[in-house]
Amino acid sequence: MELRIQETEEELEFWDEHKVAKMIVADDDEKVYLNIVKVMSQEGVITDYATDGETAVHMMREHREAGSPYDLILLDWQRILRTIFEVADGDY
């Protein structure tokens, strides 16, 4: 049996209203980031992912320098965030 949740127009416009067109997910758990990428792609949000903090910082810097920074950054608090602070050293 498949559970389907009816989305309202308001819910469908949420990401547009909050100006979220592109995001990055930084998580070392493949199940987590693949599910987030799948769901957000269905919502029309371009979603990149990184499996470690160093890659996430590199991707964030690259997009910022290209003039198209991420609108939303979703981090694994326990593992990835600590690495990001170490790699970025306050430079993001």
N, C-alpha and C positions, 0 to 999 in steps of 0.2 A: 504494500500500500504506500502510495506517495502522498506526502503532506504538501499542500500548496497554500501559500498565504497570499491572499488578494492584496495587491498594493494599490494604494490610492494615488491619485495624481499628485497630491502633496508629497507623498513619500518618494515618488519617482523624480520629483524636482529638487529634492533635498540637496544633492551634490552640486547641482547647478547653482542653487541659491547661495550655497556656501563657497562657491568658486573653487571647487575641488575637481580638477580635470585630470590631474596626474599625481600619483603618489608612489612612495617606495615602502616596502615591507622589509624589515631587517629581522630575520629570525633564523635560527639554526635548525629548527624543526620543519622538515619538508612538508608534513601534513598541514601544519599551520599556514605556512606561506602559500602553498598551492591552493588551499581552500580560500584564503583571502583574495588571491589573484583571481580565482574563478568568480567569486561573488562580485568583486568590484568591477571586473570586466563586464559582467552582465548588467551592471549599473551604468556602464559607459565611462568608467574611470580607467584611464591608462595606468596600469599597475606594474611597476618593476619590483624586483626583489633582490636581496643580498643575503648570503648565508653567514656572513661574518661582519664584524664592525669595520674592519679596514676597507673592505669592498664597499660597504655602505657609505663611508666617508668619501671615498674616491668618486662614487656615483653622484653623491650630493654636490660635491665640489664641481664636478664636470658639468652637471646640469645648471648649476648656479652661474658658472663662468660662461656658459653658452647662452645665458639670458633667459633660461626656462627652468627656474628652480621648481622643486616639488612643492605642491600645494599642501600635501599631508605626508608626514613621516610617522610610520608605525614601527615601534621598536620592541624587541624582546628585552624587557627591563633587566632581567637577572644576568644575562650573558653579553648581549650585544651592546647595550648602553655603556657599560663600563669600558669596553674596548673602544667605542667611539670617542669617549672622553680622552682616553689615552692617545689615540691616533690623531684626533682633531686638535688637541691641545688648545681648545678655545678658538679655533679658526673656522668655525662654521656657525 
